[in-house]
Amino acid sequence: MKILLTIIISFTIFLTSSAQNVTSVDLTKSKFKETNAEEIFKDVKIIPLETHKDGLIEKHCTYYLTDKYIIAVGFLQRAYMFDRETGAFIREVSSLGQGPDEYTGFIYHKCGFDEKNGILFASIGAYTSKWWRCINIETNKMESNLKKPLSENSSEFLSVCAPWFIKNDTYVSFCSNRTGKDKVRLVVYRKDGTVIKKYPNYLEYEKHMNSFSIENGIFYYYNNLTYFKEPGFNDTIFCVNEKKMTPHLVFKLGDKQPSYYHQEVSGYNKGKYFINFVYESNLYVLFNFSYLKKGAESSVKSARFPYCGYYDKKSNQVYISSIPDYKTRGYIITGIPLRFFPVSINKNKEMIAYIDPEELIKYKNQLSPKYKQLFKDIQEDDNPIVIIAKLKD
């Protein structure tokens, strides 16, 4: 019965999308392609981040890009600022501690930066904390607290992880479906935690684990509006504000559509596509997705290989990395024999990605003369190399 309900809901979304002329990105008709970054990006810059004793960052970080800074945020770690033109280390953002401008938890990984106001969101203590601290990256001080939304129903827990700025003092957060039967998908609220709007979740999954995943949701700005996609299992992007949520774009995955209901059943979703990053311009819809071929060993939700793809709005054609060719799965830059994936894109449509120096050194002899000179002093344990490029529009 629950599986049937999931099918009915998906079909209803499809019919609604058709009626509203929602864009369909059809991955069932994808063309496999090794994509050079210069095809869809312009103004490509390669910037090695300074390896400073006070700013050593881990390999896998989330990066945010402003007009002046590169901000590197490690998962459950500290955040550091670098000059976006030179890569020079500037300073740590605030610090761990009990002081008035410090935080006792961590800076959020993904969706943890309000670019429009220059604010990083830090937790105060554990996941169950009732507040986020709003740290101004210019002053390096706590500007204010942002209260997490609380339901008027005492039996309903809104499992929000990170806020996304909509306008003025209005925010939206994705609510992870912790129990498999949680009824709220998105919550819109004021800075004081007052709930303005709750968007329902109709989907359920079969609970097999004692733990639960914490997801921030996928959010981005396009034409000054906020767009949202639930991570992984859902195929629809919505335009969302404090009044309504409307379908905007649907990924047609065919037999590669993962089962929401069976998401905790080990091995059930092997061979499926999990879209985990989306952005768009007037010309393209950019996305990353993970895939684990059937027969491969994996835990339920991890160890899937990442791939990239894009949808050309003018030609109505989708291009994706060759599946399951692991070696051609990302974007390439002429002269550098390594693939990369966008980590985030800012309001100016500038993408930021990174390359691991340890991996780069393995292919040092294959670099073009230009990049051999740029990376001549690179060491394996140096900070990552950042790539900045603007999505063509």
C-alpha positions in Angstrom: 0.0 0.0 0.0 2.8 2.4 0.9 4.6 1.6 -2.3 1.4 2.3 -4.3 1.0 5.6 -2.5 4.5 6.6 -3.5 3.8 5.8 -7.1 0.5 7.7 -7.0 2.2 10.8 -5.6 5.0 10.7 -8.1 2.4 10.3 -10.9 0.5 13.3 -9.5 3.6 15.4 -9.5 4.2 14.4 -13.1 0.7 15.4 -14.2 0.9 18.7 -12.3 4.3 19.3 -13.9 2.9 18.7 -17.4 -0.1 20.9 -16.8 2.2 23.8 -15.6 4.7 23.3 -18.5 7.4 22.4 -16.0 10.8 21.7 -17.6 11.7 18.0 -18.0 15.3 17.1 -17.9 15.3 13.6 -19.5 18.3 11.6 -18.4 16.9 8.5 -20.2 18.0 10.2 -23.5 21.3 11.5 -22.2 24.4 11.6 -24.3 27.6 10.3 -22.7 30.3 12.9 -22.9 33.6 14.0 -21.3 33.0 17.7 -20.8 35.7 20.3 -20.9 34.9 23.0 -18.4 35.5 25.7 -21.0 32.4 24.5 -22.9 29.9 25.7 -20.2 32.1 27.9 -18.0 34.1 31.0 -18.7 36.8 33.0 -16.8 38.4 29.9 -15.4 40.9 30.5 -12.6 43.2 28.1 -10.8 44.2 29.2 -7.3 46.4 27.2 -4.9 45.3 28.0 -1.3 48.2 29.1 0.9 49.3 26.3 3.3 49.4 28.3 6.5 50.0 26.7 9.9 46.9 28.5 11.3 44.7 27.5 8.3 45.3 23.9 7.5 42.1 22.4 5.9 41.0 18.9 5.2 40.7 17.4 1.7 37.0 17.3 1.5 35.5 20.7 2.4 32.6 22.8 1.3 33.8 26.1 -0.3 31.9 29.3 -0.5 32.8 32.2 -2.8 32.2 35.9 -2.3 33.5 38.9 -4.2 36.6 39.0 -2.0 37.0 35.7 -0.2 37.2 31.9 -0.5 35.7 30.3 2.6 36.6 26.7 3.3 34.4 24.8 5.8 35.4 21.3 6.9 32.7 18.8 8.0 32.3 19.2 11.7 35.4 21.4 11.6 36.5 25.0 11.6 36.1 27.6 8.8 38.9 29.6 7.2 39.1 32.6 4.8 41.4 33.0 1.9 41.9 35.8 -0.6 39.9 34.9 -3.8 42.5 36.4 -6.1 45.8 35.1 -4.6 44.7 32.3 -2.3 46.5 33.9 0.6 45.4 32.8 4.0 43.5 35.6 5.9 42.2 34.1 9.1 39.9 31.6 10.8 36.2 32.6 11.0 35.5 33.2 14.7 36.7 30.3 16.8 35.7 27.4 19.0 35.1 28.5 22.5 32.7 29.9 25.1 33.2 33.6 24.3 30.5 36.0 23.0 31.8 35.8 19.4 32.7 32.1 19.5 30.8 28.9 19.0 30.8 25.5 20.8 29.5 23.4 18.0 30.6 23.7 14.3 30.1 25.7 11.2 27.6 24.0 9.0 28.7 21.9 6.0 26.7 22.9 2.9 23.9 25.5 3.0 25.7 27.1 6.0 26.4 30.5 4.4 24.1 33.4 3.8 26.0 35.0 0.9 23.7 38.0 0.5 24.4 39.1 4.1 27.9 37.7 4.6 26.8 35.4 7.4 28.1 31.9 8.4 25.8 29.9 10.6 27.4 28.1 13.5 25.7 25.7 16.0 25.6 26.4 19.7 26.3 23.0 21.1 24.7 19.8 19.7 22.2 19.1 17.0 19.4 19.6 19.4 20.4 23.2 20.1 17.6 25.8 19.7 19.7 28.5 18.1 22.2 29.2 15.3 24.9 31.8 15.8 25.1 34.3 12.9 28.8 35.2 12.4 29.6 38.2 10.2 32.6 37.3 8.1 33.8 40.9 7.8 33.7 41.8 11.5 34.4 38.2 12.6 31.9 38.7 15.4 28.5 37.2 16.2 26.0 39.5 14.7 22.9 37.8 16.1 21.2 34.6 16.9 18.8 32.8 14.6 16.2 30.7 16.4 15.3 27.3 15.0 11.7 26.9 14.1 9.5 25.2 16.7 6.2 23.5 15.9 3.1 24.6 17.7 2.4 20.8 18.0 4.5 19.5 20.9 4.5 16.0 19.4 6.0 17.3 16.1 9.8 17.7 15.9 11.1 19.8 13.0 14.5 18.2 12.2 16.1 21.2 10.5 19.8 21.3 10.0 20.7 24.5 8.3 18.9 27.7 7.3 18.6 29.2 3.8 17.9 33.0 3.5 14.9 33.9 1.4 14.4 37.6 2.1 14.4 40.2 5.0 14.3 38.1 8.1 12.7 35.1 6.4 14.4 31.7 6.1 13.5 28.2 4.9 14.9 24.8 6.1 14.6 21.3 4.8 13.3 18.8 7.4 15.0 15.4 7.3 12.5 12.5 7.5 14.1 10.9 10.5 11.4 8.4 11.4 10.4 7.5 7.8 6.9 9.0 8.6 7.7 12.6 9.4 5.0 14.9 7.9 6.9 18.1 7.2 9.2 18.6 4.2 10.0 22.3 4.4 9.4 25.0 7.0 9.5 28.7 6.4 10.1 30.9 9.5 11.2 34.3 10.9 14.5 35.0 12.6 12.8 34.7 16.0 11.7 31.1 15.1 8.1 31.9 14.3 6.8 29.5 11.8 5.2 31.1 8.7 4.5 28.1 6.5 5.0 24.3 6.6 5.0 22.3 3.4 3.9 18.7 3.9 5.8 15.5 3.3 3.6 12.7 1.9 6.4 10.2 1.3 7.3 7.4 3.7 10.1 4.9 3.8 10.6 1.6 5.6 12.8 2.2 8.7 15.6 -0.4 9.2 18.3 1.7 11.0 18.5 3.0 14.5 20.4 6.1 13.2 19.2 8.7 10.7 20.9 10.9 8.1 21.0 14.7 8.5 20.3 16.4 5.2 20.4 20.1 4.5 18.5 20.0 1.3 19.6 21.4 -2.0 18.9 25.2 -2.4 20.0 27.8 -4.9 19.0 31.2 -6.2 17.9 31.8 -9.8 16.5 35.1 -11.1 16.3 36.3 -7.4 14.0 33.4 -6.4 14.8 30.4 -4.2 14.7 26.9 -5.6 14.8 23.6 -3.7 15.3 19.9 -4.3 15.2 17.1 -1.7 18.5 15.3 -1.8 18.9 11.9 -3.5 15.6 10.2 -3.9 13.3 12.8 -5.2 13.3 14.0 -8.8 11.6 17.5 -8.6 12.9 21.0 -8.2 10.5 23.5 -6.6 10.3 27.3 -6.5 9.6 28.1 -2.9 8.7 31.1 -0.8 6.7 32.0 2.3 3.4 31.5 0.4 3.7 28.6 -2.0 5.9 25.9 -3.4 5.5 25.2 -7.1 7.2 22.6 -9.4 9.9 24.1 -11.6 11.8 21.2 -13.1 11.7 17.4 -13.1 14.5 15.0 -13.7 13.2 12.1 -15.7 15.3 9.1 -14.6 13.3 6.1 -15.9 14.7 2.9 -14.5 17.5 4.8 -12.8 14.9 6.4 -10.4 15.8 5.3 -6.8 13.1 4.1 -4.5 12.3 6.5 -1.6 10.4 3.8 0.3 13.4 1.3 0.1 16.2 3.9 0.9 17.4 2.0 4.0 17.3 -1.4 2.4 20.9 -2.4 1.7 21.6 -2.9 -2.0 18.1 -2.1 -3.2 19.1 1.1 -5.0 22.3 0.0 -6.7 22.4 1.1 -10.3 20.3 4.2 -9.6 21.1 7.9 -9.9 21.1 10.1 -6.8 21.1 13.8 -7.8 22.9 15.7 -5.0 23.9 19.1 -6.5 21.9 21.4 -8.8 22.3 24.9 -10.2 21.0 26.7 -13.3 21.5 29.7 -15.6 19.5 30.9 -18.6 21.4 28.4 -20.7 22.1 25.4 -18.5 21.0 23.2 -15.7 24.1 21.9 -14.0 23.9 18.8 -11.7 26.1 16.2 -10.0 24.8 12.8 -9.2 26.1 9.6 -7.6 25.9 6.1 -8.9 27.0 2.7 -7.7 26.8 -0.1 -10.3 25.1 -3.3 -9.5 27.3 -5.9 -7.9 29.6 -3.3 -6.2 30.1 -3.4 -2.5 28.6 -0.5 -0.6 26.9 0.6 2.6 23.3 1.8 2.2 23.9 5.4 1.5 27.6 5.9 1.1 30.5 5.0 -1.3 28.6 5.9 -4.4 30.8 7.3 -7.2 30.1 10.9 -8.2 29.4 11.9 -11.8 28.5 15.2 -13.5 26.0 16.3 -16.1 24.2 19.3 -17.6 21.1 20.1 -19.5 21.3 22.5 -22.5 18.1 24.5 -22.4 18.4 25.6 -26.1 19.0 22.2 -27.6 16.9 20.3 -25.0 19.7 17.8 -24.6 21.2 16.2 -21.5 24.9 15.3 -21.3 26.3 13.2 -18.5 29.7 11.5 -17.7 30.2 8.1 -19.3 28.6 5.5 -17.0 30.2 3.5 -15.3 33.6 4.9 -16.5 35.0 6.1 -13.2 38.0 7.8 -14.9 35.9 10.3 -17.0 33.3 11.2 -14.5 34.0 14.9 -13.8 34.8 18.2 -15.7 38.2 18.6 -17.2 40.4 21.7 -17.9 42.8 21.7 -20.8 46.3 21.1 -19.5 45.2 19.4 -16.2 44.6 15.6 -16.4 42.3 15.6 -13.3 38.5 15.7 -13.1 36.6 18.0 -10.7 33.0 18.7 -9.5 31.4 22.0 -8.5 31.0 22.3 -4.7 28.9 25.5 -4.7 27.9 28.3 -7.0 27.4 31.9 -5.8 24.9 34.6 -6.7 27.2 35.7 -9.6 27.0 32.2 -11.1 30.6 31.6 -10.1 31.4 27.9 -9.5 34.0 26.8 -7.0 35.6 23.4 -7.0 38.9 21.9 -5.7 41.8 19.6 -6.7 43.7 17.5 -4.1 47.5 18.2 -4.4 48.3 14.6 -3.6 46.3 13.5 -6.7 47.8 16.3 -8.8 51.4 15.2 -8.1 50.6 11.7 -9.4 50.0 13.3 -12.8 52.6 16.1 -12.7 54.4 14.9 -15.8 51.1 15.2 -17.8 50.5 18.9 -16.9 50.9 21.5 -19.7 53.9 23.8 -19.4 51.6 26.6 -18.0 50.4 24.4 -15.1 53.8 22.8 -14.5 55.1 26.3 -13.7 52.1 27.1 -11.5 52.4 23.9 -9.5 56.2 23.5 -9.5 56.5 23.8 -5.7 53.3 21.9 -4.8 53.6 19.3 -2.0 51.3 16.4 -1.2 50.2 17.8 2.1 49.5 21.3 0.9 46.1 22.9 1.1 43.8 22.1 -1.8 43.9 23.9 -5.2 40.7 25.8 -5.9 39.0 26.3 -9.3 36.8 29.3 -9.9 34.8 29.6 -13.1 31.6 31.4 -14.2 28.7 29.5 -15.7 27.8 30.8 -19.1 24.5 32.6 -19.3 
